[in-house]
Amino acid sequence: MRRARPKSDTPVVELAMPGVGLVTEPRVSFGDVQDVHDALANLSRADPVLGAVIHEAGVLPRLYQGQDVRATMNDPNRAFRALAKAVVFQQLNGAAASTIFARVAKLVGAETDATKLTPESISLADVTRMRACGLSNRKLEYLKGLSFAFSGSQNENGHYLRAKLSDEILSSNDDETTRRELLNLKGIGAWTVDMFFMFHMHRADVLPVGDFGVQKGMMLAYSLSTLPNPEQMINIAKKWGQTRTLGSFYMWHVADAEKEKKKSVLKGKKG
């Protein structure tokens, strides 16, 4: 298991890892969770099934990566870029979505500087060239609508309409208001909002009941015969308290590990 190397000015903690002994790791926070190590210990005590997964996996790389996100928290248009990327990635495999998103970024001059992907650059981008990037008509409509929501637009009388959304507005709203505002946008559904809360806003208590990876992870970890429905998922996650995002991360880990295991078996058979 690959470990992040602590920076010289990063608080560290010594952990007892199975089969390894004491190891030094950077102290990690996630949103309101000031110490992920303590939170994982609490989760392990509350839910032995999840605890076994945590014991095997340690602190997940995505939790370390979240620390890097903090360095960009004040970058302009972060919320818009996160939502634009989510729209492009909907219902596509990762490789295809990444290619299309990279083409869009290049088209608007954001190939090497992500901050240049702005509501204004998308709203001014040529529609034909946007389609040539691989965007469907529907996703193009969603992106244009998203850009207008963040940049404002002119109505049929030529009057400028104030932007409805911004990083400041979304961060100052309570979560329910933010969720409601986002769900009012075309192309933004419950799954996208959940991902936005988890990865952009670093909310620690999000359970994405519509996510296949979390469903699959729960089915495998808790020995269910079928994928759990939302009610079953909520019941399972009751033991996770207000750190359901962390529990969801580990369900993704379970699903990913199973996928890799199957790939290895198939590769072995071909070999």
C-alpha positions as CSV (number, residue, x, y, z in Angstrom):
1,M,0.0,0.0,0.0
2,R,1.5,3.3,-1.1
3,R,1.8,6.0,1.5
4,A,1.9,9.7,1.2
5,R,5.2,11.2,2.5
6,P,4.7,13.8,5.2
7,K,5.9,17.3,4.4
8,S,8.3,18.8,6.9
9,D,5.6,21.2,8.3
10,T,2.8,18.7,8.3
11,P,1.6,17.3,11.6
12,V,2.2,13.6,11.7
13,V,0.8,10.6,13.6
14,E,2.3,7.1,14.3
15,L,0.0,4.3,13.4
16,A,0.2,0.5,14.0
17,M,-0.3,-1.1,10.6
18,P,-1.0,-4.8,10.2
19,G,2.2,-6.7,9.3
20,V,4.2,-3.5,9.3
21,G,4.4,-2.1,12.8
22,L,4.6,1.6,13.5
23,V,4.5,3.9,10.5
24,T,4.5,7.7,10.4
25,E,1.8,9.3,8.4
26,P,0.6,12.9,7.8
27,R,-2.3,13.9,10.0
28,V,-5.3,14.3,7.6
29,S,-8.4,16.4,7.9
30,F,-11.6,16.3,5.8
31,G,-14.1,19.1,6.0
32,D,-15.3,19.4,9.6
33,V,-13.4,16.2,10.5
34,Q,-10.2,17.6,12.0
35,D,-8.5,14.2,12.4
36,V,-9.4,11.5,9.9
37,H,-7.4,8.9,11.9
38,D,-9.6,9.4,14.9
39,A,-12.7,9.4,12.7
40,L,-11.7,6.1,11.1
41,A,-11.0,4.6,14.6
42,N,-14.5,5.6,15.7
43,L,-16.0,4.2,12.5
44,S,-14.2,0.9,13.1
45,R,-15.6,0.6,16.6
46,A,-19.1,1.5,15.5
47,D,-19.2,-0.8,12.5
48,P,-17.0,-3.9,12.6
49,V,-17.7,-4.7,8.9
50,L,-16.5,-1.3,7.8
51,G,-13.7,-1.5,10.4
52,A,-12.3,-4.7,8.7
53,V,-12.2,-2.7,5.4
54,I,-10.4,0.2,7.0
55,H,-7.9,-2.1,8.7
56,E,-7.1,-3.7,5.3
57,A,-6.9,-0.4,3.3
58,G,-5.5,2.1,5.8
59,V,-6.0,5.8,5.0
60,L,-7.2,5.9,1.4
61,P,-5.2,7.9,-1.2
62,R,-8.2,10.0,-2.0
63,L,-8.2,11.4,1.6
64,Y,-4.6,12.5,1.2
65,Q,-5.4,14.0,-2.2
66,G,-8.0,16.1,-0.5
67,Q,-5.3,18.0,1.3
68,D,-4.0,19.3,-2.1
69,V,-7.5,20.6,-2.9
70,R,-7.3,22.9,0.1
71,A,-4.5,24.8,-1.7
72,T,-7.0,25.8,-4.5
73,M,-9.9,26.6,-2.3
74,N,-9.7,30.3,-3.1
75,D,-9.3,29.9,-6.9
76,P,-12.0,31.7,-8.8
77,N,-14.8,29.7,-10.4
78,R,-13.9,26.5,-8.6
79,A,-17.6,25.6,-8.2
80,F,-18.4,26.2,-11.9
81,R,-15.4,24.1,-13.0
82,A,-16.4,21.2,-10.7
83,L,-20.0,21.3,-11.9
84,A,-19.0,21.6,-15.6
85,K,-16.7,18.6,-15.2
86,A,-19.5,16.6,-13.6
87,V,-21.9,17.4,-16.5
88,V,-19.3,16.2,-19.0
89,F,-18.6,13.0,-17.1
90,Q,-22.2,12.0,-16.7
91,Q,-23.0,8.6,-18.1
92,L,-19.6,8.2,-19.8
93,N,-16.6,6.0,-18.9
94,G,-13.7,7.9,-17.3
95,A,-11.4,7.7,-20.3
96,A,-13.9,9.0,-22.8
97,A,-15.1,11.8,-20.5
98,S,-11.5,12.9,-19.7
99,T,-10.8,13.2,-23.4
100,I,-13.9,15.3,-24.1
101,F,-13.3,17.5,-21.1
102,A,-9.6,18.0,-22.2
103,R,-10.8,19.1,-25.6
104,V,-13.3,21.6,-24.1
105,A,-10.5,23.0,-21.9
106,K,-8.2,23.4,-24.9
107,L,-10.9,25.1,-26.9
108,V,-11.4,27.8,-24.3
109,G,-7.7,28.2,-23.6
110,A,-7.6,26.3,-20.3
111,E,-5.4,23.5,-21.5
112,T,-2.5,24.4,-19.2
113,D,-4.4,26.8,-16.8
114,A,-7.6,25.4,-15.4
115,T,-8.6,28.8,-14.0
116,K,-9.3,29.9,-17.6
117,L,-12.2,27.5,-17.8
118,T,-14.8,30.1,-16.7
119,P,-18.5,30.7,-17.1
120,E,-17.7,33.4,-19.6
121,S,-15.3,31.3,-21.7
122,I,-17.9,28.6,-22.0
123,S,-20.8,31.0,-22.8
124,L,-18.7,32.6,-25.6
125,A,-17.4,29.4,-27.0
126,D,-18.5,28.5,-30.6
127,V,-21.3,25.9,-30.5
128,T,-20.1,24.0,-33.5
129,R,-16.6,23.7,-32.1
130,M,-18.0,22.7,-28.7
131,R,-19.9,19.8,-30.4
132,A,-16.8,18.8,-32.2
133,C,-15.2,18.2,-28.8
134,G,-17.6,15.3,-28.4
135,L,-20.4,17.0,-26.5
136,S,-23.9,15.8,-27.2
137,N,-26.5,18.5,-27.9
138,R,-28.0,17.9,-24.5
139,K,-24.7,18.3,-22.6
140,L,-23.9,21.4,-24.6
141,E,-27.3,22.8,-23.5
142,Y,-26.5,21.9,-19.9
143,L,-23.0,23.6,-20.1
144,K,-24.4,26.7,-21.6
145,G,-27.1,26.9,-19.0
146,L,-24.6,26.4,-16.2
147,S,-22.4,29.1,-17.6
148,F,-25.3,31.6,-17.7
149,A,-26.3,30.7,-14.1
150,F,-22.8,31.6,-13.0
151,S,-22.0,34.6,-15.3
152,G,-25.4,36.1,-15.9
153,S,-26.9,36.8,-19.4
154,Q,-28.9,39.2,-21.4
155,N,-32.6,38.7,-21.8
156,E,-34.6,39.3,-25.0
157,N,-34.8,43.0,-24.2
158,G,-31.0,43.3,-23.8
159,H,-31.1,43.8,-20.1
160,Y,-28.3,42.1,-18.2
161,L,-29.4,39.5,-15.7
162,R,-27.4,39.1,-12.5
163,A,-25.7,35.7,-12.0
164,K,-27.7,33.4,-9.8
165,L,-24.7,31.4,-8.6
166,S,-21.1,31.9,-7.6
167,D,-18.6,30.3,-5.3
168,E,-19.4,32.9,-2.6
169,I,-23.2,32.3,-2.9
170,L,-22.9,28.5,-2.7
171,S,-20.4,28.5,0.2
172,S,-22.5,31.0,2.2
173,N,-25.8,29.1,1.8
174,D,-26.7,26.3,4.1
175,D,-26.4,22.9,2.5
176,E,-30.1,22.4,1.8
177,T,-30.3,25.8,0.0
178,T,-27.3,24.9,-2.1
179,R,-28.7,21.5,-3.0
180,R,-32.0,23.1,-4.0
181,E,-30.3,25.8,-6.1
182,L,-28.2,23.2,-7.9
183,L,-31.1,20.8,-8.5
184,N,-32.9,23.7,-10.3
185,L,-30.2,23.7,-13.0
186,K,-30.8,21.6,-16.1
187,G,-28.5,18.6,-16.2
188,I,-27.7,18.7,-12.4
189,G,-29.3,15.7,-10.6
190,A,-29.0,14.3,-7.1
191,W,-25.9,12.2,-7.9
192,T,-24.0,15.2,-9.3
193,V,-25.0,17.3,-6.2
194,D,-23.7,14.5,-3.9
195,M,-20.4,14.4,-5.8
196,F,-20.2,18.2,-5.6
197,F,-20.7,18.1,-1.8
198,M,-18.2,15.3,-1.3
199,F,-15.3,16.5,-3.6
200,H,-15.8,20.2,-4.0
201,M,-17.2,21.3,-0.6
202,H,-15.6,18.4,1.4
203,R,-18.8,17.7,3.3
204,A,-18.2,14.8,5.7
205,D,-21.7,13.5,5.9
206,V,-22.9,12.6,2.4
207,L,-24.3,9.2,1.4
208,P,-24.7,9.0,-2.4
209,V,-27.5,6.4,-2.5
210,G,-27.6,6.7,-6.3
211,D,-24.0,5.8,-6.9
212,F,-23.4,2.3,-8.3
213,G,-19.9,2.0,-6.8
214,V,-21.2,2.7,-3.3
215,Q,-24.1,0.3,-3.8
216,K,-21.7,-2.4,-5.1
217,G,-19.3,-1.9,-2.3
218,M,-22.1,-2.3,0.3
219,M,-23.3,-5.4,-1.4
220,L,-19.9,-7.0,-1.3
221,A,-18.8,-5.8,2.2
222,Y,-22.1,-6.6,3.9
223,S,-22.7,-9.9,2.0
224,L,-26.0,-8.8,0.4
225,S,-27.5,-10.9,-2.3
226,T,-28.5,-7.9,-4.4
227,L,-27.5,-4.2,-4.7
228,P,-29.1,-2.3,-1.7
229,N,-31.9,0.1,-2.3
230,P,-31.6,3.7,-0.8
231,E,-33.5,2.6,2.4
232,Q,-31.1,-0.3,3.0
233,M,-28.1,2.0,2.4
234,I,-29.3,4.5,4.9
235,N,-29.9,1.8,7.5
236,I,-26.4,0.4,6.9
237,A,-24.8,3.8,7.2
238,K,-26.6,4.7,10.5
239,K,-23.5,3.4,12.3
240,W,-21.3,5.8,10.4
241,G,-22.8,8.8,12.2
242,Q,-21.9,12.1,10.6
243,T,-19.0,10.7,8.6
244,R,-20.9,8.9,5.9
245,T,-18.7,10.4,3.2
246,L,-15.7,8.6,4.7
247,G,-17.7,5.3,4.8
248,S,-18.7,5.8,1.2
249,F,-15.1,6.2,0.2
250,Y,-14.4,2.8,1.6
251,M,-17.3,1.3,-0.2
252,W,-15.8,2.6,-3.4
253,H,-12.5,0.9,-2.3
254,V,-14.3,-2.4,-1.9
255,A,-15.9,-2.2,-5.3
256,D,-12.7,-1.2,-7.0
257,A,-10.7,-4.0,-5.2
258,E,-13.2,-6.5,-6.5
259,K,-13.0,-5.2,-10.0
260,E,-9.2,-5.4,-9.9
261,K,-9.4,-8.9,-8.5
262,K,-11.5,-10.0,-11.5
263,K,-9.1,-8.4,-13.9
264,S,-6.2,-10.3,-12.4
265,V,-8.2,-13.6,-12.6
266,L,-9.0,-13.0,-16.3
267,K,-5.4,-12.0,-17.0
268,G,-4.2,-15.2,-15.3
269,K,-6.5,-17.4,-17.4
270,K,-5.3,-15.7,-20.6
271,G,-1.7,-16.2,-19.5
